[in-house]
């Protein structure tokens, strides 16, 4: 069982084609939740992540 985790980063929704944030994270496990402004509205998106060191991560895509 996992403990409740803290939110590391969030950003405000805006009317823009792209959103960019630079975040420095401590070593650990993280989950990214792409969301839309309107609930239940589906759409396509691209998620790009850049690392300053070699990451050890697992990619999981959940489709409804």
C-alpha positions as CSV (number, residue, x, y, z in Angstrom):
1,X,0.0,0.0,0.0
2,X,1.3,3.4,-0.9
3,X,1.1,6.4,1.4
4,X,-0.6,9.6,0.1
5,X,1.9,11.5,-1.9
6,X,2.4,15.2,-2.2
7,X,1.8,17.2,-5.4
8,X,5.1,18.1,-6.8
9,X,4.0,20.5,-9.6
10,X,0.8,21.8,-11.1
11,X,0.0,24.5,-13.6
12,X,-3.0,26.6,-14.5
13,X,-5.1,25.8,-17.5
14,X,-4.8,28.3,-20.3
15,X,-5.9,28.9,-23.9
16,X,-2.7,27.9,-25.6
17,X,-1.5,25.3,-28.1
18,X,1.4,24.3,-26.0
19,X,2.4,24.4,-22.3
20,X,6.0,24.2,-21.1
21,X,7.3,23.9,-17.5
22,X,10.7,23.2,-16.2
23,X,10.7,21.2,-12.9
24,X,13.6,19.9,-10.9
25,X,12.7,16.7,-9.1
26,X,14.4,14.7,-6.4
27,X,15.2,11.1,-7.1
28,X,12.0,9.0,-6.7
29,X,8.8,7.7,-8.3
30,X,6.5,10.1,-10.1
31,X,3.2,9.9,-11.9
32,X,2.1,12.3,-14.7
33,X,-1.6,12.9,-15.3
34,X,-2.3,14.7,-18.5
35,X,-5.8,16.4,-18.2
36,X,-8.1,18.6,-20.2
37,X,-9.9,21.8,-19.1
38,X,-13.3,20.3,-19.8
39,X,-14.1,17.0,-18.0
40,X,-14.7,14.0,-20.2
41,X,-13.4,15.8,-23.3
42,X,-11.1,13.5,-25.2
43,X,-8.3,14.7,-27.4
44,X,-4.8,13.9,-28.7
45,X,-1.7,15.3,-27.1
46,X,2.0,15.0,-27.1
47,X,4.0,14.7,-23.9
48,X,7.8,15.4,-24.2
49,X,10.1,14.9,-21.3
50,X,13.7,16.0,-21.3
51,X,16.2,14.7,-18.8
52,X,19.6,16.0,-17.6
53,X,20.6,12.4,-16.7
54,X,19.7,9.0,-17.9
55,X,16.2,8.2,-16.6
56,X,15.0,4.8,-15.4
57,X,11.2,5.0,-16.0
58,X,8.3,2.9,-17.0
59,X,5.7,4.0,-19.6
60,X,2.1,3.0,-19.1
61,X,-0.7,4.2,-21.3
62,X,-4.2,3.7,-19.9
63,X,-7.1,4.0,-22.5
64,X,-10.7,3.9,-21.6
